[in-house]
């Protein structure tokens, strides 16, 4: 029997990047893109490389272009880290794993390195597949922490819980990463919201952008640890954007939602360097009359448009800067 599990891309609707700093966020799943894990029993434990991860290239120019677009690391290390953390969790909780081997492979349609959480999606789907294969149950609120630890402790990726929470819970989720609660429990408070009120959302991304999230966050992390008052105040206000957005979604009234989204980005910009390519995305959207903020750590934005005419204008103007526009499928 072949086990298949999926995890979807995500977009930070409000509050990011405060999730890594005991803040609050709202995220949505973007089911337009996803990672799929296939796993089946085999004599040996085997990880099959995705075609894009194989060390074979038609020529040196293809080799260089692939590194530029995909980076130096593929999905194999993510799967290895997921298997290791899953096994360690089972050992720590006296969960006996049956002596069975498996072959595992992955496929992903999530654009790489544009802030749509492609890496954590592969790990999430891998852990889900391992849970089914070994018939192991892990509580839903605990699972995102295991996934995060695979990235942070095993691979040195600086990240927060937001991506892993939404990929486990799916839909639209408000997350409160209160410091005292987090330190005591190892996870935050998570509440699913009704996403049907979130009409006229768009996501735009540049596929040629390439960066590593951890590098982007390093300066802010240092300022947070040094208790820089400017950074702390901005992060608190960013978390407040998520609270305001939660209240609007729960009331079913998005009046002022666009202003909150724009405010989220403006606060972020006040404490973090924004590259010209990323800033171009936001400014292009706003020049069309749409709201805009980062969907993640950079490379993609999310916002709202008023009507089909504005959406068409967005698509046309984004195409001029080599960006693609989609309407996210949340449910």
C-alpha positions as CSV (number, residue, x, y, z in Angstrom):
1,X,0.0,0.0,0.0
2,X,1.3,3.4,-0.9
3,X,0.7,6.2,1.6
4,X,0.3,9.7,0.3
5,X,0.2,12.9,2.4
6,X,0.0,16.5,1.4
7,X,0.8,19.9,2.9
8,X,0.0,23.1,1.3
9,X,1.7,26.5,0.8
10,X,0.8,29.2,3.2
11,X,0.5,33.0,3.3
12,X,0.9,35.1,6.4
13,X,-2.2,37.3,6.4
14,X,-1.4,39.5,9.3
15,X,1.1,39.7,12.1
16,X,4.3,38.3,10.5
17,X,7.1,38.4,11.4
18,X,6.1,38.7,15.0
19,X,5.5,34.9,15.3
20,X,9.2,34.3,15.9
21,X,9.2,36.9,18.7
22,X,6.2,35.8,21.0
23,X,3.8,37.8,18.9
24,X,0.5,37.0,17.1
25,X,-0.3,36.1,13.5
26,X,-3.1,35.1,11.1
27,X,-2.2,32.7,8.3
28,X,-4.1,31.0,5.5
29,X,-3.4,27.8,3.5
30,X,-2.8,28.4,-0.2
31,X,-4.1,25.2,-1.8
32,X,-3.0,26.3,-5.3
33,X,0.4,24.9,-4.4
34,X,1.4,21.9,-2.3
35,X,4.0,19.3,-1.4
36,X,3.1,15.6,-1.7
37,X,4.9,12.7,0.0
38,X,4.6,9.1,-1.2
39,X,5.7,6.4,1.2
40,X,5.6,2.6,0.9
41,X,7.2,-0.4,2.6
42,X,10.5,-1.7,1.2
43,X,13.4,-3.9,2.2
44,X,15.6,-0.9,3.0
45,X,15.0,2.6,4.1
46,X,15.4,4.6,0.9
47,X,14.9,8.3,0.1
48,X,14.3,8.9,-3.6
49,X,15.5,12.2,-5.0
50,X,13.2,14.5,-6.7
51,X,14.3,15.1,-10.4
52,X,15.2,18.7,-9.5
53,X,17.5,17.5,-6.7
54,X,19.5,15.0,-8.7
55,X,23.1,15.7,-9.4
56,X,22.8,15.4,-13.2
57,X,22.7,18.4,-15.5
58,X,22.6,18.7,-19.3
59,X,25.4,21.3,-19.2
60,X,27.2,23.8,-17.0
61,X,24.8,26.6,-17.8
62,X,21.8,24.5,-16.6
63,X,23.8,23.7,-13.5
64,X,24.3,27.5,-12.7
65,X,20.7,28.4,-13.5
66,X,19.4,25.7,-11.2
67,X,21.6,26.9,-8.3
68,X,20.4,30.5,-8.9
69,X,16.7,29.5,-8.8
70,X,16.7,26.6,-6.3
71,X,19.8,27.2,-4.2
72,X,22.3,24.6,-3.1
73,X,20.0,22.4,-1.0
74,X,17.2,20.1,-2.1
75,X,14.3,18.3,-0.4
76,X,16.4,15.3,0.8
77,X,17.8,17.1,3.8
78,X,14.2,18.1,4.8
79,X,13.0,14.5,4.7
80,X,16.1,13.3,6.6
81,X,15.4,15.9,9.4
82,X,11.7,15.0,9.5
83,X,12.5,11.3,9.9
84,X,15.0,12.0,12.6
85,X,12.8,14.3,14.7
86,X,9.8,11.9,14.3
87,X,11.9,9.0,15.6
88,X,13.3,11.0,18.5
89,X,9.8,12.1,19.5
90,X,8.6,8.5,19.5
91,X,11.7,7.4,21.6
92,X,11.2,10.2,24.1
93,X,7.5,9.3,24.5
94,X,8.1,5.5,24.7
95,X,6.3,4.9,21.4
96,X,7.6,1.6,20.0
97,X,8.1,1.7,16.2
98,X,7.6,-1.5,14.3
99,X,10.7,-2.8,12.6
100,X,9.7,-1.8,9.1
101,X,11.6,0.0,6.3
102,X,10.2,2.3,3.7
103,X,10.9,4.2,0.5
104,X,9.9,7.8,0.5
105,X,9.7,10.4,-2.3
106,X,8.4,13.9,-2.6
107,X,7.0,16.2,-5.2
108,X,6.3,19.9,-4.7
109,X,4.5,22.6,-6.8
110,X,5.3,25.3,-4.2
111,X,7.5,28.0,-5.8
112,X,10.8,27.8,-4.0
113,X,12.4,30.6,-2.0
114,X,9.5,33.2,-2.4
115,X,8.2,32.9,1.2
116,X,5.3,30.5,0.7
117,X,6.7,27.9,3.1
118,X,7.8,25.2,0.7
119,X,10.4,23.6,3.0
120,X,8.0,23.2,6.0
121,X,5.4,21.8,3.7
122,X,7.7,18.9,2.8
123,X,8.5,18.2,6.4
124,X,4.8,18.4,7.5
125,X,3.8,16.0,4.8
126,X,6.7,13.7,5.7
127,X,5.8,13.5,9.4
128,X,2.1,12.9,8.5
129,X,3.1,10.0,6.2
130,X,5.4,8.5,9.0
131,X,2.5,8.8,11.5
132,X,0.3,6.8,9.2
133,X,3.0,4.2,8.3
134,X,3.8,3.5,11.9
135,X,0.3,4.1,13.2
136,X,1.4,6.8,15.6
137,X,-0.9,9.6,16.9
138,X,0.6,13.0,17.8
139,X,-1.6,15.7,19.2
140,X,-2.4,18.4,16.7
141,X,-1.1,21.3,18.8
142,X,2.3,19.5,19.4
143,X,2.9,18.6,15.7
144,X,4.0,22.1,14.6
145,X,6.7,22.2,17.2
146,X,8.2,18.9,16.0
147,X,8.2,20.2,12.5
148,X,9.8,23.5,13.5
149,X,12.5,21.6,15.5
150,X,13.4,19.6,12.4
151,X,14.2,22.9,10.6
152,X,15.8,24.8,13.5
153,X,17.7,22.1,15.5
154,X,18.7,19.8,12.6
155,X,19.1,22.3,9.7
156,X,19.9,25.6,11.4
157,X,17.0,27.3,9.7
158,X,15.9,30.4,11.7
159,X,12.1,30.3,11.7
160,X,8.9,30.6,13.8
161,X,5.9,28.3,14.4
162,X,3.5,30.2,12.1
163,X,4.1,28.2,8.9
164,X,4.0,24.8,10.6
165,X,0.8,25.6,12.6
166,X,-1.2,26.6,9.5
167,X,0.1,23.7,7.5
168,X,-1.1,21.3,10.3
169,X,-4.4,23.0,11.0
170,X,-5.2,24.3,7.5
171,X,-7.8,26.9,6.6
172,X,-7.4,30.2,8.4
173,X,-5.8,30.3,11.9
174,X,-5.1,33.0,14.5
175,X,-2.0,32.2,16.5
176,X,-1.0,33.7,19.9
177,X,2.6,33.0,20.8
178,X,2.4,34.5,24.3
179,X,5.9,34.2,25.9
180,X,4.9,32.7,29.2
181,X,2.5,30.2,27.6
182,X,5.1,29.2,25.0
183,X,7.9,28.7,27.5
184,X,5.7,26.6,29.7
185,X,4.1,24.5,27.0
186,X,6.3,24.6,24.0
187,X,3.4,25.7,21.7
188,X,1.1,28.6,21.4
189,X,-2.7,29.2,21.5
190,X,-4.3,28.4,18.1
191,X,-7.8,29.3,17.0
192,X,-9.3,28.5,13.6
193,X,-11.3,31.3,11.9
194,X,-14.0,31.2,9.3
195,X,-12.2,32.1,6.0
196,X,-15.3,32.6,3.8
197,X,-15.4,36.3,4.8
198,X,-11.9,36.7,3.2
199,X,-13.0,37.7,-0.2
200,X,-10.9,39.3,-3.0
201,X,-7.6,38.1,-1.8
202,X,-4.6,37.9,-4.2
203,X,-1.1,36.7,-4.0
204,X,1.7,37.9,-6.2
205,X,5.2,36.4,-6.4
206,X,8.4,36.7,-8.4
207,X,9.8,33.3,-9.3
208,X,13.3,34.6,-9.9
209,X,13.9,35.9,-6.4
210,X,16.2,33.8,-4.3
211,X,17.0,34.1,-0.7
212,X,17.3,32.2,2.6
213,X,14.7,33.1,5.2
214,X,17.2,32.8,8.1
215,X,19.5,35.4,6.6
216,X,16.7,37.9,6.3
217,X,15.7,37.5,9.9
218,X,19.1,37.6,11.5
219,X,19.4,41.3,12.1
220,X,15.9,41.5,13.6
221,X,16.7,38.6,15.9
222,X,19.8,40.3,17.2
223,X,17.8,43.5,17.9
224,X,15.1,41.5,19.6
225,X,17.6,39.7,21.9
226,X,19.3,43.0,22.7
227,X,15.8,44.4,23.6
228,X,16.1,47.3,21.1
229,X,13.0,49.4,22.1
230,X,12.3,50.5,18.5
231,X,12.2,46.8,17.3
232,X,10.2,45.7,20.3
233,X,7.6,48.4,19.8
234,X,7.2,47.7,16.1
235,X,6.8,43.9,16.7
236,X,4.2,44.6,19.3
237,X,2.3,46.8,16.9
238,X,2.6,44.2,14.2
239,X,1.1,41.6,16.6
240,X,-1.7,44.1,17.2
241,X,-2.5,44.0,13.5
242,X,-3.2,40.3,13.8
243,X,-5.6,41.0,16.7
244,X,-7.4,43.6,14.8
245,X,-7.7,41.3,11.8
246,X,-9.0,38.5,14.0
247,X,-11.8,40.7,15.4
248,X,-12.8,41.8,11.9
249,X,-12.9,38.2,10.5
250,X,-14.9,37.0,13.5
251,X,-17.4,39.9,13.1
252,X,-17.6,39.3,9.3
253,X,-16.8,43.0,8.7
254,X,-13.6,43.7,6.9
255,X,-14.0,47.5,7.0
256,X,-10.5,48.8,7.5
257,X,-8.8,45.5,6.8
258,X,-6.8,46.9,3.9
259,X,-5.4,49.6,6.1
260,X,-4.3,47.1,8.7
261,X,-2.5,45.0,6.0
262,X,-0.7,48.0,4.7
263,X,0.2,49.1,8.3
264,X,1.6,45.6,8.9
265,X,4.1,46.0,6.0
266,X,5.0,49.6,6.9
267,X,5.9,48.6,10.4
268,X,8.0,45.7,9.1
269,X,9.8,48.1,6.7
270,X,10.6,50.4,9.6
271,X,12.7,47.7,11.3
272,X,13.9,45.5,8.5
273,X,15.8,46.1,5.2
274,X,13.5,45.5,2.2
275,X,15.3,44.6,-1.1
276,X,14.4,46.7,-4.2
277,X,12.9,43.6,-5.9
278,X,10.6,42.9,-2.9
279,X,9.6,46.6,-2.5
280,X,8.7,46.7,-6.2
281,X,6.0,44.1,-5.6
282,X,4.4,46.1,-2.8
283,X,4.6,49.4,-4.6
284,X,3.2,48.0,-7.8
285,X,0.2,46.5,-6.0
286,X,-0.4,49.7,-4.1
287,X,-0.2,51.8,-7.2
288,X,-3.0,49.7,-8.6
289,X,-5.1,50.6,-5.5
290,X,-4.7,47.2,-3.7
291,X,-3.4,46.6,-0.2
292,X,-0.1,44.7,0.0
293,X,2.2,43.1,2.6
294,X,4.7,40.2,2.6
295,X,3.1,36.7,2.6
296,X,6.2,35.4,4.3
297,X,9.9,36.4,4.5
298,X,10.0,38.0,1.1
299,X,9.5,37.1,-2.6
300,X,5.7,37.1,-2.4
301,X,3.0,39.5,-1.2
302,X,-0.6,39.1,-0.2
303,X,-3.4,41.8,-0.2
304,X,-6.9,42.6,-1.3
305,X,-8.4,44.1,-4.4
306,X,-11.7,45.9,-4.8
307,X,-13.2,44.4,-7.9
308,X,-12.4,42.5,-11.2
309,X,-11.2,45.7,-12.8
310,X,-8.5,46.2,-10.1
311,X,-7.5,42.5,-10.3
312,X,-7.0,42.8,-14.1
313,X,-4.9,45.9,-13.6
314,X,-2.9,44.0,-10.9
315,X,-2.2,41.1,-13.3
316,X,-1.1,43.4,-16.1
317,X,1.2,45.6,-14.0
318,X,2.7,42.6,-12.2
319,X,3.5,40.9,-15.5
320,X,5.6,44.0,-16.4
321,X,7.9,43.2,-13.4
322,X,7.9,39.5,-14.1
323,X,5.5,38.6,-11.2
324,X,2.6,36.2,-11.3
325,X,-0.8,36.9,-9.6
326,X,-3.1,34.2,-8.2
327,X,-6.3,34.1,-6.2
328,X,-5.6,31.8,-3.2
329,X,-7.8,28.7,-2.6
330,X,-8.1,28.5,1.2
331,X,-10.7,25.7,1.7
